[in-house]
């Protein structure tokens, strides 16, 4: 299958499973789930038909693992990154001692002043490794990576979650827990 087609499908799914489900007439259930058959019917109705085989490929091979099926394969969801109100039913877990956040260089001064804020999303996204954080930061210009002292945050009572695709989530990160790790 053409990789550009899979990218288009992934972007379309991100838009509708994370940000605008109502635009194609779907409703996210608790956990962010939607029935696969309803999603495929809605996509077809709104002039973007997706086959089940294409959907399976996007879920399996998306480089960011943005989507997952439930254990029955009849429900699908975006793993994180929602801007719409949805209870992802994540359980708080103990984070590693340090996690990383990548951003563009233009945001550094603001972050040093206010910390990391979730903005229009449900959570601040953190990575378990510097390479992933650098890749994320590069989407926003010249990448800058912050190390987050998650051990101290956890000890101070902050709750952390880990999505199905291993993105770490937290409500916010105050500046005192940040170290500007790398200017690339």
Residue pairs with C-beta under 8 A, 6 or more apart in sequence:
1 54
1 57
5 54
6 54
6 57
6 58
6 61
6 62
9 50
9 54
9 55
9 58
10 58
10 62
10 66
10 67
12 43
12 48
12 50
13 58
13 66
13 67
13 78
14 66
14 78
14 81
15 23
16 23
16 24
16 26
16 39
16 42
17 28
17 32
17 34
17 39
17 67
17 76
17 77
17 78
18 78
18 81
18 82
18 83
18 84
19 82
19 83
19 84
20 84
21 27
21 28
21 34
21 84
23 46
24 42
24 43
24 45
24 46
25 42
25 45
25 46
26 34
26 38
26 39
26 42
27 34
28 34
28 77
28 84
28 86
29 75
30 86
30 87
30 89
31 77
31 86
31 87
31 88
31 89
32 77
32 78
32 82
32 86
32 87
32 88
33 70
33 75
33 76
33 77
34 75
34 76
34 77
35 74
35 75
36 52
36 55
36 69
36 73
36 74
36 75
36 76
37 74
39 55
39 76
40 49
40 50
40 51
40 52
40 55
43 49
43 50
44 50
55 76
58 67
59 67
59 68
59 69
59 76
64 165
65 79
65 164
65 165
65 166
66 78
66 79
66 81
66 165
67 76
67 77
67 78
67 79
68 76
68 77
68 79
68 164
68 165
69 75
69 76
70 76
70 77
77 88
79 163
79 164
79 165
79 167
80 88
80 122
80 123
80 125
80 163
80 165
80 167
80 169
81 121
81 125
81 167
82 88
82 121
82 122
83 120
83 121
83 122
86 122
88 122
88 161
88 163
90 161
90 162
90 163
90 169
91 161
92 159
92 160
92 161
93 160
93 161
93 162
94 154
94 160
95 126
95 150
95 151
95 153
95 154
95 160
95 162
95 168
95 170
96 128
96 150
97 149
97 150
97 151
98 147
98 148
98 149
98 150
98 151
99 126
99 127
99 128
99 147
99 148
99 150
99 168
100 126
100 127
100 128
100 129
100 130
100 132
100 133
100 145
100 146
100 147
100 148
100 181
101 116
101 124
101 125
101 126
101 127
101 133
101 136
101 145
101 146
101 148
101 173
101 178
102 127
102 132
102 133
102 134
102 135
102 136
102 137
102 138
102 140
102 143
102 144
102 145
102 146
103 111
103 136
103 137
103 140
103 143
103 144
103 146
104 137
104 139
104 140
104 141
104 142
104 143
104 144
105 141
105 142
105 143
105 144
105 183
106 140
106 141
107 140
107 144
108 144
108 180
111 146
111 175
111 178
112 175
112 178
112 180
113 175
114 175
115 172
115 173
115 174
115 175
115 176
115 177
115 178
116 124
116 146
116 148
116 172
116 173
116 178
117 124
117 172
118 124
118 171
118 172
122 169
123 161
123 169
123 170
123 171
124 169
124 170
124 171
124 172
124 173
125 136
125 167
125 168
125 169
126 133
126 148
126 150
126 167
126 168
126 169
126 170
126 173
127 133
127 136
127 167
127 168
128 166
128 168
130 145
130 181
130 182
133 143
133 145
133 146
134 143
134 145
134 182
134 184
135 143
136 143
137 143
137 144
137 145
142 184
143 184
144 180
144 182
144 183
144 184
145 181
145 182
145 184
146 178
146 179
146 180
146 181
147 178
147 179
147 181
148 173
148 177
148 178
148 179
149 177
149 178
149 179
150 158
150 160
150 168
150 170
150 177
152 177
153 160
153 170
153 173
153 177
154 160
158 170
158 171
159 170
159 171
160 168
160 169
160 170
161 168
161 169
161 170
162 168
162 169
163 169
